[in-house]
Amino acid sequence: MLKMDKSQELFAVACGLMPGGVNSPVRAFKSVGMEPLFIEKAAGCRVYDVDQNEYIDYVGSWGPLILGHSHPQVVEAIIKTAEKGTSFGALCPEEIELAALITAAIPSMEKIRMVNSGTEAAMSAIRLARAYTGRDKIVKFAGCYHGHGDSFLVQAGSGMLTFGIPSSSGVPSGIAEDTLVADYNDLLSVERIFAEEGPDIAAVIVEPVAGNMGLVLPRREFLAGLRKLTADHGAVLIFDEVITGFRTCYGGFQNFVDISPDLTTLGKIIGGGLPVGAYGGKKELMDMVAPLGTVYQAGTLSGNPLAMAAGAATLKILQNNDWYERLEVAGYILGARLKKVFEDADRYYTINRFGSMFTIFFNEQDETIEDYEAVRRSNDEEYGRFYRQLLEEGVYLPPSQFEVGFISCAHELEDIDRTVNAFARTLEKLNQ
């Protein structure tokens, strides 16, 4: 039985201080039917909770830690920068260095603005698209998540999907009415919306690889169709690459599929584990942002030296393309071996994987998961039972059926072996 005495004591205190005891809903572990862990420290691909339990980590702080926890070069960059000052509220050389690295890696981002979170980046990108087009409506996709801005909390993914909430209290009806919802991977659903609302649509925002209803890969024609459709109607195409940016390859997934959006949002990896976000795109759009233009956006800690230094250190390491080859090999081996484990256990499942990103869906039947409705048919109660037993075996997956697991550069083949064996033991116990 997993020892959780200290975690439970801390959670009891936290519940009196913070809503639900957490600062982000999925951390509450409600969807897997248990109280949450409190993590005390981490190194490489391991995390350790306050009860001294050790886990092989496939959460990676929800994606930013592609190099693993506490990478020496990233930690050194943070320490050296902190010794000079943690925040100035003024320009610092580190923000130029990170901006140059990102814009060189993602050609569609001719100019970039640093912010503090993916939510802030998406909100700012939408405001800019509305100003540029003079239109109000946006199109998003059911099950996709772009942060907790009012415009996005309509049939959202991530924690909203985990808790089965179709929208959020406190969102004005007028704002919700300006958000049009299409079906991910269904280009016809987008075409129908444009046929009815085209002259009023400012932007289409999409995760090029959906990562907030679990991992769902785009069909070949889907993203190219969105590019053509938005161009034909004078709307702005926004790629939300908060998860996929520098995760699927060096740069964005847009580089991989050779599609250039008008705007891109980033986060996670570009901060090396520190709070960060960014949005950027064509000069003609970005030059509308204050102080050059009339689209206002500001932030006290935007471009702060610590996040900029950590991000730059991370990207410099990733410039060695061998890391992405290594991640692909690790992902392939893990996916192939887990497939055999599930087949041997005679369990319905789907493993969706791309590079170092993966989700294991527990199904009621054998099916392909490539849209929101298929995701909704997944058995999250079965996932919860599996999750709790796997945690006993020392493997830490996302505490939700609808989130993505991440492999880091710190995962070795030995860690993959231990993970596969833990899966096998877990399924054997659940089958007894």
Buried (B, 14 or more C-beta within 10 A) or exposed (E): EBEBEBBBEBBEEBBEEEEBBBEEBBBBBBBBBBBBBBBBEBEBBBBBBBBEBEBBBBBBBBBBBBBBBBBEBBBEBBEEBEEEEEBEEEEBEBBEBBBEBBBEBBEBBBBBBBBBBBBBBBBBBBBBBBBBBEBBBBBBBBBBBBBBBBBBBBBBBBBBBBBEBEBBEEBEEEBBEBBBBBBBBBBEBBBEBBEEBBEBBBBBBBBBBBBBBBBBBBBEEBBBBBBEBBEEBBBBBBBBBBBBBBBBBBBBBBBBBEBBBBBBBBBBBBBBBBBBBBBBBBEEBBEBBEEEBEBEBEBEBBBBBBBBBBBBBBBBBBEEEEBBEBBBEBBEBBBEBBBEBBEEBEBBBBBBBBBBBBBBBBBEEEEEBBBBEBBBEBBBEBBBBBBBBBBBBBBBBBBBBBBBBBBBBBBEEEBBEBBBBBBBBBBEBBEE
